Each structure stands twice: as structure tokens, then as C-alpha cells.
Amino acid sequence: MDKSDTGTNKFVHRHLSQLKVLSRLLEHELDASKGSAEVTLDRELFENLLDTVEIFVEDVEREHGGRAVVAAKPAEKPAVTRLN
């Protein structure tokens, strides 16, 4: 294994803690809604979960020499519509 692979592996390993916290939070939310077919998340919590994943992906791409950093986010996120 060359030096750059080792550096990338250490980088990813350090940043996995973000995803571990995210995983535990989602597991907690599932446990809290036992007996129900639906899981309800606060909008702010969901946005924070999504931000955590996006930051992880951007950091890994930047470190791994992948795509250019994603363009700046729009000032306001689009509303999500649910169809039933």
C-alpha cells in the first residue's frame, strides 16, 4: 500500500465518526417509534442529518481527488411536497 492510500484510509476512518453518530441517531428514532409503520422526524433534525452526509461526501471527494467541490447551496432549500 503506498503512502497516499494510507493517508486516504486514515482520513476516511477519522471522518466515519460523523456517519456513526448519524446511524445511532436514526436507530434511536426507529426505536422510539416502535409499533408504528411511520417514523416522524423534525424538519430541522432531518436537515442536519442531510448536511452531515453532504459534508462527509464533499470531504471524501476533496481528499480523494474526485469531483470538484459542490457549488454553493442555494439560500433557501426547496420545499418538499408529499403526495398521498
N, C-alpha and C positions, 0 to 999 in steps of 0.2 A: 504494500500500500504506500503510495507516495505521500509527500508532505501535504499537498493540497487536499487530498481525500481525508486525511486525519483532521485537518482544520475544519473542513466542512462537517465531518461527523461530530466533532466537539460542539460546533455551532448549533447544529440541529438538536443535539442532545440537551444543551442548555436551554433551548427555546421550547422544548417539549413540555416544560412545566406549565406553560400557558395553556396548552391543549389538555393537560391532565386536570387542571383546575376547571376548565370548561366541561370536561367529561364528568367530573364529580358533581358539578352544579346541575347538569342535565339529569344525572342519575338521581339526585336529591329531588328534583322536580317530578320525575316519574314516580318515585316512592311516595311523594306527598299526594299524588292523585290516584293512589291505588283504588281499584274498584270502579274507576271511571274510564270510559273509552277515549276521553279527550283530556289533553294537558293544556292548561292555561298558563301563559307566560305574560308578565308585564311587558309592555312595549319597550320601555327603557332597558329592561333586562335583556330582551331579545336583541336590541340594537347593540348593546355591549358585547353580547356573545358573538354577533356577526363581526363587530370591529376586531375582536380578539383573533378570530380566524383570518380576517383580511390582513392584519398586521403580521401574523405568523407567515402567511403566504408571501407577502411582499419582502419580508426579511430573508426568507429562504431563497427566493428568486434573486434578490440582490447579492447574497453571499455566493450563490451557485453560478452566477453569471448568466442567469436566464433572461427573460424578457426585461424590458426597461420598466422602471417603477411606474405603477399605475398612475394615470393622470389624476390631478386633484379632484376630490369628491365635490359634487355639486353642493351648494349652500344648504339646500333642503332636500331630504330624501323623498322620493316619490311615494305617494300613498299606496298601500297595498289593498286591493279590493278582493273580497272573498265571495265567490259565487256558490250558492247552495241550490 
